[in-house]
Amino acid sequence: MASKNVLTITKDNFDQEVRNSDIPVLVDFWAAWCGPCRMVAPIIDELADDFNGRAKVGKLNVDEQRELAAEFRVMSIPTIMLFKNGEIVDKVVGARSKADFAAMIERNL
């Protein structure tokens, strides 16, 4: 079940939710047609709940937000980026375990 703590990231709220955030932000660049993205989705939802209040977790649909996908040179999905103080501090491409994503966040809290 989708978490209410997962943000939907768009070009309209990217600055507010990601660039200007005072806590780390994990952003999942995904698309509905992507099999590995669907595998990662429940993990992203769990992380949003696990880190609620300590880090933000959001999903950015690359088909709907092509400008942002291009800006961050997303060539393969899922691409998961961690932003801190508006800058990319970590990035992985492809499906990973919940522990791997949690460690990305923990290293940057």
Protein Blocks (a to p, Z undefined) as FASTA:
>chain_A
ZZfkbccddfklmmmmmmmpcbdcddddddfklmklmmmmmmmmmmmmmmgojaccdddd
fklmmmlmmmnopabdcdddddeehiafbdcedjddfklmmmmmmmmZZ
